[in-house]
Amino acid sequence: MLTRIREAGHVAVGLNQTTKAIEQSTAVELFIAHDADTRLTSRVALLADKHHVPITWVETMRELGIACGIEVGAATAAIVVR
């Protein structure tokens, strides 16, 4: 599951970047960490639903951050096309 994000050419990481990618219709898959604050992630999840972007749930923010190649946890990330 996380191999898709590791191998993706372009990735948006974090709530702001993933929200922007969904709004600009460049996000093709959204990843959300289960342990992220739902008050923050629920908005981006609803937006992804509205724009028909599939959501993949990841166990932890740390796991998602590592998959994205960053040293800190990430609440959300998205594979984007340019």
N, C-alpha and C positions, 0 to 999 in steps of 0.2 A: 504494500500500500504506500509506504513512504518512499519506495524506490522511484515512483513517478515524480515526486517533487525533487528528489536528489538529481534525477537525470534531466529535468526540465531545463530548457534554455533560459527562460526568464521566469523569475519568481517575485511576487510582491509579498513582503513580509510586514506584519503588523496590521492593526485595525485600520489606520488611515490609508495605507497603501492598498490593502485589499478592498476597502470600500470604494476607493477611487477606480480600481481596476474593474470592479463589478459595474459601477455606474457608467464607465466608458466602454462597456461590453468587450473588454479584452481578457477577462478572467474566464478560464475554461473549467477550472475545478477549484473549490474552496476547501481548505483544511482548517478545522477548528479543534483546539485542545479541550478535552473534557474538564480539566482542572482550571480553566480560565474563568474569570468572573462572568457569569451569565448576563449581568446587567450591561456588560460591554459587548459580548459576542452575540446577544440575541438580535440586536439591530442589523448586524452584518449578515446573520443567518436569514433573517426575513428578507433582506435585500437580495440575497442570493436566490432564495425561493422565488421571489418576484421576477427575477431575470433568468430563471431556469438554469442556474449554475449548480451543478451537483456538489453536495457537501460530503466530505469524508471526515469522520471524527477520529481524532488521535488521542491516545491516553493522557499524555502530559505535555505541558508547554515546553519543558526541557527537551523532550523527544522531538517535538516539531522544530524547535530552534536548531538542534543538531542536524536534522534533515535538510534545513535551509542553509546550513553552513555558517551559522552564527554561534557565538559563544554564550548567548543568553537565551532564555525561553521566549517563545513566541505564542501569543494567544491565537493568532490566525495567520494563514499564508494562502496564497493562490498561485496557481500556474497561469501565466498570462501569455498571450500571443501578441506579437507586435505587427 
